Amino acid sequence: MNSAPVLVPSAQNPAIHAFGEEAVFHLTGAQTGGAFTQWVETTPSGAGPPPHWHMVALGKKSPG
């Protein structure tokens, strides 16, 4: 992996929108050699996914 700094102008950052949220990606796995992804997620009050849970950390699948 190249450890040189990367500057990505804000206007070029891809964004996705779901559940009333906006996620703006500043670095993707493709840019970091799969090491990590960095994003900022904005969730207005009352928006976001419905209540749910994840069992992935316990090695089990989430229902549904």
Residue pairs with C-beta under 8 A, 6 or more apart in sequence:
1 32
1 33
1 35
2 33
6 27
6 31
8 26
8 27
8 31
10 24
13 24
13 25
13 26
14 24
14 25
14 28
15 22
15 23
15 24
15 25
16 22
16 23
16 25
17 23
18 49
19 47
19 48
19 49
20 43
20 44
20 46
20 47
20 48
21 41
21 42
21 43
21 44
21 47
21 48
22 41
22 42
23 39
23 40
23 41
23 42
24 39
24 40
24 41
24 42
25 37
25 38
25 39
26 38
26 39
26 40
27 36
27 37
27 38
28 37
29 35
29 36
29 37
52 62
53 62
54 62
55 61
55 62
56 62
